[in-house]
């Protein structure tokens, strides 16, 4: 897999619409999830599988087995049929940012036990304008920005879990909450 993969048509329109409706009706945001262990700041979040940040166990059954998560499970199936074929699902949650809430640079892997971990970020806003900002930025080992992903309805960004990244704040003219759905995965040892 490439370092960063951006796909605009991985999530079909009907799946995106179903996820948007699910979020509108069922998601109750919590504030206070830090981005990494050294991050002094927080943002809005909803942890669907309630897995520890260092989890490496496959939780696909927990996602697929909960009827409430049907729309999320369909997006997972699209990921698993494509770039995440053979991956195990280890976490699934959503993040939200409003004006004034800046993401902190972090990695999604915490230590050397988290090998072959990947992250998919799926943007679920029905509308996003480039003037609203809120990009996902990815950094090289020296801390320089090497890639930026502008939110776009249904856009999916995939990158290795050890890659440092941050969600930039939305602009003051943005009237919306920027919502991303995250799927964390692990390639099992027998597929490497």
N, C-alpha and C positions, 0 to 999 in steps of 0.2 A: 504494500500500500504506500502511496506517496506520502510525503510529510503532511501536506494539507490538501484536502479534496473538497471542492465545492460543487454541489449538485442542486440544480434548480427544479428538476422535475422528478426527483426520486419519490416524493410524497404526492400521490394523485390528489386532484382537487377535491374529490369527495371525502378522502381521508382527512385532508386539511380542514375542510368544513366541519366534519364530525368532531375533530379535536377542538376547534374553536367553540363549538356549541357546548362541548363538555366543560371547557374552561369557564365559559360564561355562566353555566348553570351550577357547576359542582365545586369549582376550586375556591377554597378559602385561604387566601395568602397569609403566611406567617412572616413577621419581620424579625430579623436577628441572626440569619445564617451567615457566619463569616466565610470568606473565601480563602481557605488555607488556615493553617494553625497560627500563623504570625500576623494575620490580617486584623487590624483594629476596627475595621468597618464592617457593615452588614448590608444586606439587601433583602428583598422579598423572595420567598421561596415556598415550594410545596414539594415535600418528599413523598413520593407515591409508595415506594417499597420499604422505606424506613430502614435502609441498610447502613451499616457503619461505613465511614469514609474509606476504610482500608479493606472493605469486603472484596473477596475474590471468588466467592461461591456463586454458582449459576442460579439466578432468581427468575429465570424466564417463566417457570411454572407459577410463581406467585403473581406475576403480571397477567399471564394468560388465564389463570384460574379465577380471577376476580372479575365478575361481570361488569362492575362499575368502571373498569379500566378498558373496556372494549375498544374505544377510539384510540387509546394509547397503544394497545396491543396490535392494532392494525398498522400503525406507523412502525412499530418494532418489526412486524412481519416484512414490511417493505425494505427496511434496513437489512434484515437477515437474508432476504432473497437477493440482495445486491451486495454492497461493499462489506457487510458484516456476516457474510456466509461463513458458518462454522464458529462464529464468536459466541461466547457465553455472555448473557446480560448480568451485570453485577450491580448496577444502580440505575434508577430512573427517577428524575425529579424535574421540576421547572423552576426557573429563575425569572424575576421581573425587576426591571429598573425604571424608575421615574426620574425626572429632572432632579439633579442634585445628588443622586446616588451613583457614585463612580465605582467601577470594578477595580479590584486590587490585583496586580500581577501575581499569578500563582500557577502551580502545576496540579494536575488531577491525580498524580501519583505522589504518595507521601514518603515511600521508602523503597528499598531494593526488593522487597517481597512482591511488589506490584509490577510484574513483568508482562510485557505484551498487552498493555492496557491501551484502549482507545476511547475517544470521546466523539459523540455525534451531537451537534447542537442544531436543533430544528426550530426555525423561526415561525411562529404561528399567528402573528398579527395579520388581520385581513388586509391591512393597508400599511405601507411604510414609505415615507418620502426621504430622499437622501438628505434633505435639509434637517431632518430630525436627528441625525448622527446615530449614536448607539452601536458603533461598530465593535465587532470582536477583533482584537488585535493579537497577533502572535509574534513572539520574540525569538531571536536566535540566542545562542549561549552567551553572547556579549551584552544582551539586553536591548539590542536594536530591533525595531519593528521590521519584520520581514514579510508580513502578510496582514491584510485587513479584510474583513468580511462585513459588508453592509447588510443589515437585516433586510429581508425581502420575504413576503408571504411564501411559506413552504421551502425556502432555501435551507439546505442542510450543509453544514461544515463538519468535516471529519478530520481529526488530527490525533497524533500519539499523545497518550496521557502524560508523558514526561515533558511535553512542550509547554513552555511558559506562555501564558496568555492572560488577557483581561478583557472584560466587557466595559467599553467606554460609556460614559454617561450620555443620556439623550439630551438634546439641546433644549433651551428654555422655550422654544416655540413649539415643541412637541406636545400635542394634546393627549397623547396616549401613554399607556404603560407598555414598555418593550418586553415581550414575553418570549422566552426560549425554553424548549423542551430538551432536556439532556438525557442521552442514553450512554452509560459507561459500559464498556465491554472488555473482555479478556479473550485472547486467543488461547485455547487449551494447548497444553504441551504437545499433544499428538498431531496438531495441525501446523506447527511451526515449520 
